[in-house]
Amino acid sequence: MRQQRQMSIENRPLLEPNAAGIDVGAREMYVAVPPDRDEHPVRVFDTFTADLHELADWLAACGITTVAMESTGVYWIPIAEILEARGMRPCVVDARHMKNVPGRRTDWHECQWIQFLHSVGLLRPAFRPEAQVCALRAVMRHRGELVQMAGQHVQHMHKALTQMNLQIQHVISDMTGLTGLAIIDAILGGQRDPTELAKLRDPRIKARPEVIEKSLVGNWQPEHLFTLKQSRPLYAEYQQQLADCDAEIERLVGAFEPRVDPEVKPLPPDSKKKRNYAKQRKKRAKKQPPAPEFDLRTEVYKLFGVDVTQIPGLEFLALLLFSEVGRDMSRWKTAACFVSWLALCPDNDISGGRVLWQSA
């Protein structure tokens, strides 16, 4: 059965006669072209930039117009960008879509198998937005990682306070707010009197001063004060990096050509009646280093031409959606196809007319 299946695949007509295949690696690239294009249709190249350009030159000399490669980590990105600049169409595919056949277990044979599958049209390229969107996506993803790293240092501060039996993090809702950071800074400055520390309470804090004072009686262990001293400036550093990241995101978003001019076609009223992104930034600015004002709702309205923030669940995720898929929806035939690509469609498994399982 397997041999019959392999024979049926090998008898398929060529849909991409100018196709090449690359088995991507961290140190080497195994590249295969059609057997009639070169005396040695399989070559190995290092991953240094000069070698990648040599690889592209060889493919161009062989008349290659499209190249398939595995989406291995981020190792495929440099060669894909070089090929795009040379006018070739990179086809990045999921490695699971290129199941190997018996006898093709080495990189040398793998690149040939990729080239063949691509030439007969059996590989489906993964979605990759335009270069301008990819640049924004890289910064947005980096920002998400910065948020996670900053959160780790908040956890370290909570742990140090808990080990000293300071229960202030259970009295105020946010230790990274004005009151929480002011108390931590005072502790690191040498203040140990709970009465004096409680005086740093912001008037908007609902907890009573005597409760705050009671929560600030603990054991001032030097080793835990040391970890608190280490974590506090690291958290502040990440907040500064986030502010710089927001400024870079604002610059990248401003480089896109707007689809609508808010002065000609004003932004419709916010039917959700929620605080917009600019107000959220003003609120955060009190506890973070100054950052440029960035009205997310207006900028997203300019990018899409419609107020997508009114879609339930997209108020603060609209820019993230744009950075991942852009605004060219022509790659999906219908809205249903797009929702399916997002993995938001319910699915079920039916056998013999009986539903075995279903997902909501």
PyMOL commands that set and color helices and strands:
alter all, ss='L'
color gray80, all
select helices_A, chain A and resi 2-10+49-61+76-85+95-97+107-119+131-163+168-170+178-188+194-198+209-215+222-254+277-285+296-304+308-310+318-325+329-331+335-341
alter helices_A, ss='H'
color red, helices_A
select strands_A, chain A and resi 19-24+28-32+42-46+66-70+89-93+347-351+354-359
alter strands_A, ss='S'
color yellow, strands_A
deselect
rebuild
show_as cartoon
